[in-house]
Amino acid sequence: MKEAKSIWMDGKLVDWKDAKVHILTHTLHYGNGVFEGTRAYKTDKGMAIFRLQEHAKRLINSAKIVAICPTFTQEEIERAHIELLKDNQFNSNVYLRAIIYLGYGVMGVYHKNAPVQTSIAAWEWGAYLGDEGLEKGIRVKTSSIVRNSTKSLFGKAKAVGNYLNSQMAKFEAIECGYEEALLLDDNGMIAEGSGECFFIVRNGVLITPPSDSVLESITQDSVIQIAKDLGIPLERRNITRDEVYIADEAFFVGTAAEVTPIYELDSRVIGSGRRGEVTHKLQNAFFDVVYGRNERFAHWLTYIK
């Protein structure tokens, strides 16, 4: 990770090296906290945060789901993102990580007496799955680990504890020689990647699973809206693993992953084995949007002035 100048912590900018928490921080021991990943892009008009309002709102909503009362409003969190970027004066694209967590003060499973703390960090970061992955695609493995069931955890919260599931799936995939994992839900339908939403293309139709058991993805919503603008037919429905094997194209989307093609799943080549035509079209359109080259979606960008 490339270190930056400062991190925003509970209303103050703190030197990167001094942004520390106590070893008895409640979230560290019991896994209750919520976070957001947001990107800012170096556009021709300056640095711009992509869909800041939606990410800040989801952070607040996630906290509500896991019974944490935020100490900052959505608007204050949005302003903090801007303040942080101004202070760090980054020269290239940036990833921002906001987190609401339970700090030091009490121990034990009951969490409501623990102090609530909020931090935002940012650093320069390129393609999550590699620049080559954006162009040529990646190899993916269906995980033996099932996505957290809605019977046991809250899929609509971007909660810290939910990501142990993702860690183990990603670990398994990489140890088996793949680059990413694809998780099924407890009904055997495709849920998502370890940190991405999933799309396939069949006969010119873009297909993506519903958000029944997973996070309501902001990037997935963005791609859906861009696809509609481009006139690409779209279906939201369940997808089985074997349908992916015979799909024409497949790709992941997410704040970190952006739009990353998948050329192989479980040693089955997807389509032609390279980035497909629809994927490429959506990828180009997505980057036009985040770099401020499409006025139709200019409202998704918050410029740092």
Buried (B, 14 or more C-beta within 10 A) or exposed (E): EEEBEBBBBBEEBBEEEEBEBEEEBBBBEBBBBBBBBBBBBBBEEEBBBBBBBBBBBBBBBBBEBBEBEBBBEBEEBBBBBBBBBEBBEBEEBBBBBBBBBBBBEBEEEEBEEBBBBBBBBBBBBEBBBEEEBBBEBBBBBBBEBBBBEBEEBBBBBBBBBBBEBBEBBBBBBBEEEBBBBBBBBBEEBBBBBBBBBBBBBBEEEBBBBEBEBBBBBBBBBBBBBBBEEEEBEBEEEBBEBEBBBEBBBBBBBBBBBBBBBBBBBBEEEBBEEBBBEBBBBBBEBBBBBBBBBBEEBEEBBBBBE
